[in-house]
């Protein structure tokens, strides 16, 4: 599956502050990868990835996609909670 280009992702650079925690909900096995920003009521970012939730592949794909939208290196994103869950929290170091 082709990864989305940066121009196809929402601009989340305003969230890229050291120490910020970002809640996401990951949908693995999606036909099209991408990020849906939270609605007007708030809530987590919704990240769709094509990878299946096996051996952390979906989490790694979500981390890479989020880092691209934030405009930071994926190594700066640390998984705080949700390794085996659809609901995850990443922290920017």
trRosetta pair geometry for C-beta under 8 A, 3 or more apart (Angstrom, degrees):
i j d omega theta_ij theta_ji phi_ij phi_ji
1 33 6.5 119 141 -21 127 114
1 50 3.7 40 28 59 170 172
1 51 7.9 -135 39 -49 132 61
3 33 6.2 -44 -134 73 53 152
3 64 7.6 -62 -136 120 143 124
3 65 7.3 -152 -157 -89 104 89
4 8 4.2 -119 -176 85 108 127
4 9 5.7 126 113 -55 127 89
4 33 5.5 -143 -18 94 100 97
4 34 5.6 82 -42 -91 155 73
4 65 7.2 59 42 -132 106 104
5 8 5.0 93 58 4 73 104
5 9 7.7 -144 98 -8 42 89
6 9 5.8 -59 -153 31 39 111
6 68 5.6 -133 -98 171 85 103
6 69 7.6 174 -141 -89 71 44
8 34 6.9 -89 139 -113 104 102
9 12 7.7 -62 145 -1 106 101
9 34 6.9 -172 -104 -147 70 70
9 35 5.6 47 -149 29 91 115
9 65 7.2 179 -109 -174 136 83
9 68 6.1 122 9 111 167 103
9 69 4.3 -123 154 -94 132 93
10 35 5.7 -108 23 93 100 110
10 36 8.0 88 -17 -138 134 17
10 37 5.1 174 -158 -49 178 109
10 69 6.0 32 67 -153 66 122
11 14 7.6 67 130 -5 89 90
11 69 7.3 -169 -122 -171 18 76
12 15 4.9 -30 172 27 90 118
12 16 7.1 107 121 -37 78 90
12 35 7.5 -58 -33 126 133 155
12 37 7.7 178 -84 -99 101 101
12 45 7.7 6 -105 -101 146 149
12 66 7.7 -51 70 -161 156 67
12 69 4.4 46 21 139 118 100
12 70 5.0 -50 95 -86 106 59
12 71 7.8 -174 73 -2 69 86
13 16 5.3 -42 -156 11 49 122
13 70 6.3 120 -96 -168 46 43
13 71 4.6 13 -98 14 101 134
15 20 6.0 -180 174 139 73 156
15 22 6.1 71 163 -91 135 122
15 70 6.2 -84 77 -118 97 99
16 20 7.3 -155 -142 39 15 141
16 70 4.4 130 -79 -179 109 98
16 71 6.0 -83 -39 58 162 91
16 72 5.3 166 -142 -37 127 120
16 92 6.2 160 -149 -129 57 162
17 20 4.5 92 65 -33 85 122
17 92 6.6 125 77 72 37 142
18 92 5.8 -122 -117 113 33 99
18 93 6.8 18 -146 -179 85 22
19 91 7.0 -24 -154 -171 29 101
19 92 6.7 -36 21 72 21 82
19 93 7.9 67 -65 -107 45 38
20 91 7.2 165 85 -150 40 59
20 92 5.0 17 52 27 85 116
21 80 6.3 -19 -133 1 112 157
21 89 5.5 6 -178 -179 107 108
21 90 7.1 164 -154 84 58 40
21 91 5.0 -27 -98 -95 76 78
21 92 7.9 -146 -75 8 32 73
22 45 6.6 0 171 7 106 124
22 66 7.0 160 101 -168 146 135
22 89 7.0 156 76 -156 40 59
22 90 5.0 -17 59 62 95 92
22 91 7.7 169 16 -86 72 29
22 92 7.4 59 -10 -31 109 96
23 43 7.8 -108 99 168 124 44
23 44 3.9 -98 122 -106 95 99
23 45 7.2 151 92 15 56 73
23 87 7.2 -9 -170 -169 95 88
23 88 7.5 159 -154 87 51 44
23 89 5.3 -26 -98 -100 65 80
24 44 5.2 158 -115 174 15 114
24 45 4.7 -31 -111 67 80 92
24 46 7.4 149 -164 -95 73 18
24 47 5.2 9 -176 -2 125 116
24 62 6.4 155 125 173 149 127
24 66 6.6 -83 -72 -85 155 138
24 87 7.6 165 87 -151 47 45
24 88 5.2 -17 64 65 92 91
24 89 7.5 162 19 -91 73 31
24 90 6.6 20 2 0 119 106
25 44 4.7 118 -21 90 89 132
25 45 7.3 -173 23 86 68 44
25 46 5.2 -23 66 -109 98 68
25 47 7.2 166 77 25 44 71
25 86 5.6 28 -163 143 74 96
25 87 5.5 -20 -103 -96 76 66
25 88 7.7 159 -94 21 27 73
26 47 5.1 -24 -107 73 67 100
26 48 8.0 146 -161 -94 54 24
26 49 6.5 -13 -164 12 100 112
26 58 5.9 125 152 150 136 109
26 59 7.0 -102 -47 -93 175 54
26 62 4.6 -61 -109 -81 123 152
26 86 5.2 -146 58 -157 73 64
26 87 8.0 -160 16 -68 77 19
26 88 6.1 28 -14 4 114 120
27 30 5.2 71 112 -59 104 116
27 46 6.8 23 -11 -178 112 93
27 47 7.1 -177 23 90 73 48
27 48 4.7 -22 67 -109 110 71
27 49 7.2 158 79 25 57 63
27 86 7.1 38 -78 -150 45 118
28 49 5.8 -23 -114 72 57 95
28 50 8.0 20 -167 133 58 10
28 51 6.1 -64 -147 91 97 62
28 52 5.7 90 159 -141 124 29
28 53 4.5 -168 8 -44 170 87
28 58 3.8 -46 -98 -116 119 145
28 86 7.8 -124 -5 -110 91 90
29 49 8.0 37 -4 91 28 65
29 50 6.9 35 -132 -162 20 38
29 51 7.6 -71 -61 96 48 25
29 52 5.5 44 -70 -98 94 68
29 53 7.7 -62 -24 -12 98 81
29 58 7.9 -38 -23 -97 65 126
30 33 6.3 130 80 -82 118 47
30 34 7.9 -109 121 26 150 77
30 48 3.7 10 -5 -177 175 105
30 49 6.1 109 27 57 108 23
30 50 5.9 -88 65 -81 67 51
31 50 7.4 40 -144 -106 10 92
32 48 6.5 39 90 113 61 137
32 50 7.7 5 -107 -68 7 99
33 48 5.6 -169 -134 102 37 81
33 49 5.3 30 -118 -119 101 44
33 50 5.4 -70 -55 -20 100 90
33 61 7.3 -105 -125 165 133 119
33 65 6.4 -140 171 -97 115 142
34 47 7.7 -160 100 -149 36 52
34 48 5.3 12 48 49 68 107
34 65 7.7 -172 -131 -166 12 138
35 45 6.0 -10 -166 174 103 116
35 46 7.1 146 -160 82 51 54
35 47 5.3 -16 -105 -104 78 73
35 48 7.6 -157 -74 21 33 72
35 65 6.2 167 -51 147 106 114
35 66 7.1 120 -94 -92 137 62
35 69 5.4 -19 20 -66 160 159
36 45 7.1 157 76 -171 55 65
36 46 4.1 -8 56 63 107 108
36 47 7.8 -152 24 -69 70 31
36 48 7.5 57 -12 -15 99 102
37 45 6.4 -40 -126 -122 39 85
38 41 7.7 -113 163 72 99 57
38 42 5.4 3 154 -167 140 30
38 43 4.8 168 -142 65 113 73
38 44 6.6 164 -87 88 110 14
38 45 6.1 -80 -43 -81 83 49
38 46 7.8 128 -84 -11 54 82
39 42 7.4 -44 71 17 64 18
39 43 6.6 22 35 34 84 119
44 87 6.8 -178 -24 -137 168 85
45 66 7.4 120 94 -112 150 106
47 62 4.6 103 114 -137 147 98
47 65 5.8 141 -156 88 119 134
47 66 6.4 -53 -92 -60 146 95
49 58 5.4 151 79 -148 134 74
49 61 4.0 120 -155 111 142 129
49 62 5.4 -99 -35 -63 138 74
49 65 6.6 -149 -86 -12 101 144
50 61 7.3 -127 46 -175 64 161
51 57 4.2 -135 172 134 133 105
51 58 4.7 -168 95 -84 101 59
51 60 7.6 -28 76 62 169 88
51 61 4.5 162 14 -17 132 149
52 57 6.4 39 65 72 57 128
52 58 6.4 -88 122 -52 18 108
53 57 7.2 -166 -125 57 20 83
53 58 4.4 -38 -91 8 63 140
53 59 7.8 70 -133 -26 78 81
54 57 5.7 10 66 16 67 117
54 58 7.8 93 19 -14 47 95
56 59 4.8 -56 -161 45 71 117
56 60 5.7 74 139 -26 88 101
56 83 7.1 -35 -104 -169 100 90
57 60 5.8 -56 -146 37 31 110
57 61 6.3 29 156 -18 65 107
58 61 5.7 -54 -146 38 32 111
58 62 6.3 33 154 -19 65 106
59 62 5.7 -55 -147 37 30 111
59 63 6.3 34 152 -22 64 105
59 79 6.6 15 180 -93 125 147
59 83 6.6 -3 -93 -147 164 54
59 88 6.8 142 -127 -92 96 157
60 63 5.6 -51 -147 34 32 115
60 64 6.5 31 154 -18 64 105
61 64 5.8 -53 -148 36 32 110
61 65 6.3 29 154 -17 65 108
62 65 5.8 -56 -145 39 31 110
62 66 6.1 31 157 -18 66 109
62 88 7.1 114 110 44 149 150
63 66 5.9 -57 -145 39 26 109
63 67 6.2 28 156 -20 63 108
63 74 5.4 90 138 -160 95 108
63 77 5.2 177 -157 95 94 136
63 79 7.1 -70 -85 -60 124 99
63 90 6.8 151 -115 -105 82 139
64 67 5.8 -54 -146 35 28 112
64 68 6.5 30 154 -21 62 105
64 74 5.0 -20 -103 -97 58 146
65 68 5.8 -54 -151 33 31 112
65 69 6.6 26 153 -14 64 106
66 69 5.8 -58 -149 39 33 108
66 70 6.1 25 155 -14 67 111
66 77 6.3 106 93 -110 117 161
66 90 6.4 131 115 30 159 164
67 70 5.7 -61 -143 43 30 108
67 72 5.4 -97 -156 78 80 75
67 73 6.4 -30 -173 137 131 18
67 74 3.8 -131 -3 -87 168 66
67 76 7.0 130 -126 52 111 91
67 77 5.3 -119 -75 -13 101 130
68 71 7.6 34 178 -71 29 35
68 74 7.9 -6 -38 -65 69 97
70 77 7.8 133 35 -69 151 116
70 92 7.3 -158 176 -96 156 129
72 76 4.8 -76 154 56 123 141
72 77 7.2 128 94 -42 120 90
72 92 6.7 71 64 -139 173 114
73 76 5.0 102 69 -9 81 101
74 77 5.7 -50 -162 28 52 111
76 92 5.7 18 144 -156 103 72
76 93 5.4 -150 -161 58 65 75
77 90 4.7 -10 -168 -174 102 127
77 91 7.4 143 -155 70 52 38
77 92 6.3 -30 -97 -98 61 60
77 93 7.8 -168 -79 13 13 84
78 90 6.6 140 68 -161 40 69
78 91 4.9 -26 63 61 97 91
78 92 7.9 171 18 -90 82 12
78 93 5.5 60 -16 -26 120 115
79 82 7.0 -120 -171 63 103 80
79 83 6.2 94 142 -83 142 78
79 88 6.4 -53 -142 -169 96 117
79 89 7.6 108 -164 78 54 53
79 90 6.0 -42 -98 -102 48 72
80 89 4.4 -50 62 99 112 101
80 90 6.6 165 2 -116 91 16
80 91 5.0 82 -52 -20 118 106
81 85 7.8 -6 145 41 79 130
81 88 6.7 178 92 -149 57 52
81 89 4.7 29 44 34 90 108
82 85 4.2 -91 -148 60 77 106
82 86 7.6 -72 -169 75 117 21
82 87 5.3 -126 -117 100 135 55
82 88 3.4 -155 90 -102 141 60
82 89 6.1 125 2 8 120 66
83 88 7.7 93 -62 -115 27 106
85 88 6.5 162 81 -66 88 69
